[in-house]
Amino acid sequence: MIIVAGGRGVRMGGDLPKQFLPVHGKPLLMHTLEVFHRWDGGAQLALTLPEAFRAYWTMLCRELDCRVPHRVATGGETRFHSVRNGLAAVADCDWIGVHDGVRPFVSPEVIEACFQAAMQYGAALPVVPVVESLRRRDGDGSRAVDREEYCLVQTPQVFRRDWLEEAYRQPYSPLFTDDASVVEASGRMLRLVPGHPDNIKITTPADLAVAEKRLES
C-alpha cells in the first residue's frame, strides 16, 4: 500500500502541510496509517513524504510512539512522481493500493472491496454518486448535464503490480489527476466499486473541523 502524502496542502493555509496537522492528538497522516494497519497488520505500508519533512515525520513517530511498521519514500513534484517513487518501497506484492494520506476515514469494508475487485478485474477504485446538480462550462455560458453519468472518485485505488508499474513508465501528463487516470491511459480497463460518503479528503479548514469531531466521537 502506497499512502501518498507528498503535497504541500496550500488550500489549508499555514506553513505546515495538511497531512501533518494535528487532529485529536495525532497528525492526520498517522490516523490514516493506523487505519490500514488495523485492516491488515501484515500489509506493507509506504508513505511518500516531502523531502523537507522526512525528519519531522521521524520526530513525530518517535514522540507519539507510532508502532506501525512502514517505509518512507520521497514525494515528487506531482502525485504522479510521488507514486512512481513509492513503487520502489513496496516489494514482493502482486497487488498495490494507492491511498490519499489525508483520507483517514476509509473503512475496512471499502478497502477490502477494492482489493477483491482488483484481484478479479486487475484494477479497481471506489466511487460515490454525485448528489448535486452539475453544469458544464461552455464558452461564456454553461449547460446542465446528467449527473447520473458521473461519479466522484475516492481512494484506495488498487491495481495489479505489473499494470501499475507499466503505467508509471509513461511520460507525465497534466491530465493524470489520480492513479486510475494513469493506468487508464496505458490502455487498461478499470472496475468501479461502491465507496462511502464518510471517506472524505481533508482539504480545507472546514474539513479539518469535521475530522476533529468525527475522531472525538
Solvent accessible surface area in square Angstrom, and as a share of the most:
residue,aa,sasa,rsa
1,M,11,0.05
2,I,0,0.00
3,I,0,0.00
4,V,17,0.10
5,A,6,0.05
6,G,14,0.13
7,G,43,0.41
8,R,130,0.48
9,G,15,0.14
10,V,126,0.72
11,R,168,0.61
12,M,18,0.08
13,G,43,0.41
14,G,79,0.76
15,D,132,0.68
16,L,49,0.24
17,P,0,0.00
18,K,22,0.09
19,Q,5,0.02
20,F,4,0.02
21,L,29,0.14
22,P,93,0.58
23,V,1,0.00
24,H,93,0.42
25,G,59,0.56
26,K,64,0.27
27,P,4,0.03
28,L,0,0.00
29,L,0,0.00
30,M,1,0.00
31,H,20,0.09
32,T,0,0.00
33,L,0,0.00
34,E,31,0.14
35,V,14,0.08
36,F,0,0.00
37,H,57,0.25
38,R,172,0.63
39,W,57,0.20
40,D,61,0.32
41,G,51,0.49
42,G,69,0.66
43,A,28,0.21
44,Q,65,0.29
45,L,7,0.03
46,A,0,0.00
47,L,0,0.00
48,T,0,0.00
49,L,0,0.00
50,P,13,0.08
51,E,115,0.52
52,A,85,0.66
53,F,30,0.13
54,R,83,0.30
55,A,82,0.63
56,Y,67,0.25
57,W,3,0.01
58,T,78,0.45
59,M,55,0.24
60,L,21,0.11
61,C,20,0.12
62,R,165,0.60
63,E,124,0.56
64,L,70,0.35
65,D,81,0.42
66,C,25,0.15
67,R,195,0.71
68,V,14,0.08
69,P,94,0.59
70,H,51,0.23
71,R,130,0.47
72,V,44,0.25
73,A,12,0.09
74,T,43,0.25
75,G,14,0.13
76,G,25,0.24
77,E,161,0.72
78,T,39,0.23
79,R,60,0.22
80,F,5,0.02
81,H,39,0.18
82,S,2,0.01
83,V,0,0.00
84,R,103,0.37
85,N,61,0.32
86,G,0,0.00
87,L,15,0.07
88,A,93,0.72
89,A,15,0.12
90,V,0,0.00
91,A,39,0.30
92,D,145,0.75
93,C,29,0.18
94,D,109,0.56
95,W,67,0.24
96,I,0,0.00
97,G,0,0.00
98,V,0,0.00
99,H,0,0.00
100,D,8,0.04
101,G,1,0.01
102,V,8,0.05
103,R,24,0.09
104,P,5,0.03
105,F,38,0.16
106,V,5,0.03
107,S,31,0.20
108,P,69,0.43
109,E,124,0.55
110,V,10,0.06
111,I,0,0.00
112,E,72,0.32
113,A,38,0.29
114,C,0,0.00
115,F,20,0.08
116,Q,97,0.43
117,A,12,0.09
118,A,0,0.00
119,M,94,0.42
120,Q,132,0.59
121,Y,90,0.34
122,G,3,0.03
123,A,0,0.00
124,A,0,0.00
125,L,6,0.03
126,P,0,0.00
127,V,19,0.11
128,V,18,0.10
129,P,103,0.65
130,V,20,0.11
131,V,118,0.68
132,E,127,0.57
133,S,96,0.62
134,L,58,0.29
135,R,146,0.53
136,R,138,0.50
137,R,217,0.79
138,D,86,0.45
139,G,76,0.74
140,D,163,0.85
141,G,42,0.40
142,S,53,0.34
143,R,124,0.45
144,A,70,0.54
145,V,33,0.19
146,D,77,0.40
147,R,96,0.35
148,E,147,0.66
149,E,133,0.60
150,Y,99,0.38
151,C,49,0.29
152,L,99,0.49
153,V,65,0.38
154,Q,11,0.05
155,T,5,0.03
156,P,0,0.00
157,Q,1,0.00
158,V,0,0.00
159,F,0,0.00
160,R,91,0.33
161,R,48,0.17
162,D,73,0.38
163,W,28,0.10
164,L,0,0.00
165,E,55,0.25
166,E,64,0.29
167,A,0,0.00
168,Y,4,0.02
169,R,179,0.65
170,Q,37,0.17
171,P,115,0.72
172,Y,91,0.35
173,S,29,0.18
174,P,108,0.68
175,L,145,0.72
176,F,28,0.12
177,T,108,0.63
178,D,26,0.13
179,D,0,0.00
180,A,5,0.04
181,S,26,0.17
182,V,1,0.01
183,V,0,0.00
184,E,103,0.46
185,A,60,0.46
186,S,35,0.23
187,G,65,0.63
188,R,80,0.29
189,M,161,0.72
190,L,44,0.22
191,R,108,0.39
192,L,95,0.47
193,V,14,0.08
194,P,111,0.70
195,G,16,0.15
196,H,82,0.37
197,P,97,0.61
198,D,62,0.32
199,N,1,0.00
200,I,44,0.22
201,K,76,0.32
202,I,0,0.00
203,T,17,0.10
204,T,51,0.30
205,P,82,0.51
206,A,69,0.53
207,D,35,0.18
208,L,40,0.20
209,A,55,0.43
210,V,63,0.36
211,A,0,0.00
212,E,55,0.24
213,K,146,0.62
214,R,82,0.30
215,L,44,0.22
216,E,108,0.49
217,S,128,0.82
